[in-house]
Amino acid sequence: MHDQEKSPALGVADFIRLLDDHMPQVRAGGFTVLEMGWGRCVMQVKATELTSRAGGTIAGPTMFALADLALYGAVLSQIGEVPLAVTSDMNIHFLRKPPLRPLRAEARILKPGKRLAYGEILIRSIDDPVPVAHATGTYAIPSG
């Protein structure tokens, strides 16, 4: 069985529950989990006055949070419910100014490991195939 055919170790409903239990600010901030697959997660953030900035665009910190959360979901889709998996490194490149509308992030794991998982995230405006940001990151996975 190819990895893409495996069922995720953590699905959408369980990831939402984990976020609600440990990071209630996620949903309060307008972030939504859309899809989970083995080694991948798709999330979205609303365009509101809390996620925007001057110039009629989505704020950089909002895009960074979206990338980080989507990568967290992708990691947990492979290792299951491990709330203490944490970001150890994240780089983001802002490619162009997004309009003030919802953003969608698609994260996928490129290299899973026992202690570290490395992945990439593409962020796009809804209904636009051209990315507005690209991020890569590493998650540290606690032992035991």
C-alpha positions as CSV (number, residue, x, y, z in Angstrom):
1,M,0.0,0.0,0.0
2,H,1.4,3.4,-1.0
3,D,1.6,6.1,1.7
4,Q,-1.1,8.2,-0.1
5,E,-3.5,5.3,0.3
6,K,-3.1,5.0,4.1
7,S,-5.8,6.3,6.3
8,P,-4.6,9.2,8.5
9,A,-3.6,8.4,12.1
10,L,-5.6,11.4,13.2
11,G,-8.6,12.6,11.2
12,V,-10.4,16.0,10.9
13,A,-12.8,15.6,13.9
14,D,-10.0,14.4,16.3
15,F,-7.6,17.2,15.2
16,I,-10.3,19.8,15.7
17,R,-11.0,18.3,19.2
18,L,-7.3,18.4,20.0
19,L,-7.0,22.0,18.9
20,D,-10.2,23.0,20.9
21,D,-8.8,21.2,24.0
22,H,-5.2,22.6,23.8
23,M,-5.4,25.7,21.6
24,P,-8.9,27.3,21.7
25,Q,-7.5,30.4,20.1
26,V,-7.3,28.5,16.8
27,R,-11.0,28.4,16.1
28,A,-11.6,31.8,17.8
29,G,-9.0,33.2,15.3
30,G,-11.0,32.0,12.3
31,F,-8.9,28.9,11.4
32,T,-10.7,25.8,10.1
33,V,-9.5,22.3,9.4
34,L,-10.8,21.2,6.0
35,E,-9.0,17.9,5.1
36,M,-6.6,15.4,6.6
37,G,-4.9,12.6,4.7
38,W,-1.8,10.5,5.4
39,G,1.0,13.1,5.7
40,R,-1.2,16.0,4.7
41,C,-3.5,18.6,6.1
42,V,-5.6,21.4,4.5
43,M,-6.6,24.4,6.6
44,Q,-8.3,27.7,5.9
45,V,-8.4,31.1,7.7
46,K,-11.1,33.7,7.3
47,A,-10.4,37.2,6.2
48,T,-11.5,39.4,9.1
49,E,-10.3,42.6,10.8
50,L,-8.4,40.2,13.2
51,T,-6.5,38.5,10.4
52,S,-5.9,41.5,8.1
53,R,-3.5,44.5,8.0
54,A,-3.3,47.9,6.5
55,G,-3.4,47.8,2.7
56,G,-6.3,45.4,2.4
57,T,-4.5,42.2,2.8
58,I,-4.0,39.2,5.1
59,A,-1.4,39.9,7.8
60,G,1.9,38.0,7.6
61,P,1.6,36.6,11.2
62,T,-1.8,35.2,10.2
63,M,-0.2,33.4,7.2
64,F,2.6,32.1,9.4
65,A,0.1,30.7,11.9
66,L,-1.9,29.1,9.1
67,A,1.3,27.4,7.8
68,D,2.3,26.2,11.2
69,L,-1.1,24.8,12.1
70,A,-1.4,23.0,8.8
71,L,2.0,21.4,9.2
72,Y,1.1,20.4,12.8
73,G,-2.0,18.7,11.3
74,A,0.1,16.9,8.6
75,V,2.5,15.7,11.3
76,L,-0.3,14.4,13.5
77,S,-1.9,12.7,10.5
78,Q,1.1,10.3,10.5
79,I,1.9,10.0,14.2
80,G,-1.5,10.3,15.8
81,E,-2.6,12.4,18.8
82,V,0.7,13.8,20.2
83,P,-0.2,17.3,21.6
84,L,3.4,17.9,22.6
85,A,4.8,17.7,19.1
86,V,6.2,21.2,18.6
87,T,7.6,23.4,15.9
88,S,11.4,23.4,15.9
89,D,11.9,25.4,12.7
90,M,9.8,27.3,10.2
91,N,10.7,29.4,7.2
92,I,8.1,31.3,5.2
93,H,8.5,33.2,1.9
94,F,5.8,35.7,1.1
95,L,5.4,35.6,-2.7
96,R,2.8,38.2,-3.4
97,K,0.2,40.3,-1.6
98,P,-3.0,38.3,-1.1
99,P,-6.4,40.0,-1.5
100,L,-8.5,40.3,1.6
101,R,-10.3,37.0,1.3
102,P,-9.9,33.5,2.9
103,L,-6.6,31.7,2.6
104,R,-6.1,28.0,2.2
105,A,-2.9,26.2,3.3
106,E,-2.0,22.7,2.0
107,A,0.7,21.0,4.1
108,R,2.5,17.8,3.3
109,I,5.2,15.8,5.0
110,L,8.3,15.4,2.9
111,K,10.4,13.5,5.4
112,P,8.9,11.8,8.4
113,G,11.1,10.5,11.2
114,K,11.0,9.2,14.7
115,R,12.2,12.5,16.3
116,L,11.7,15.1,13.5
117,A,9.2,15.5,10.7
118,Y,9.9,17.9,7.8
119,G,7.3,19.4,5.5
120,E,6.2,22.1,3.2
121,I,3.2,24.3,3.0
122,L,1.6,26.2,0.1
123,I,-0.8,29.1,0.9
124,R,-3.2,30.3,-1.7
125,S,-6.2,32.7,-1.8
126,I,-9.5,31.0,-2.3
127,D,-10.2,30.4,-6.0
128,D,-6.7,31.3,-7.1
129,P,-4.2,28.6,-8.0
130,V,-1.1,30.9,-7.7
131,P,0.5,30.7,-4.2
132,V,0.8,33.8,-2.1
133,A,3.3,32.1,0.3
134,H,5.5,29.0,0.6
135,A,6.8,27.7,3.9
136,T,8.9,24.8,5.1
137,G,9.2,23.6,8.6
138,T,10.3,20.9,11.0
139,Y,8.4,19.5,14.0
140,A,10.0,17.9,16.9
141,I,8.3,14.7,18.1
142,P,8.6,13.8,21.8
143,S,9.9,10.4,22.7
144,G,7.7,7.9,24.5
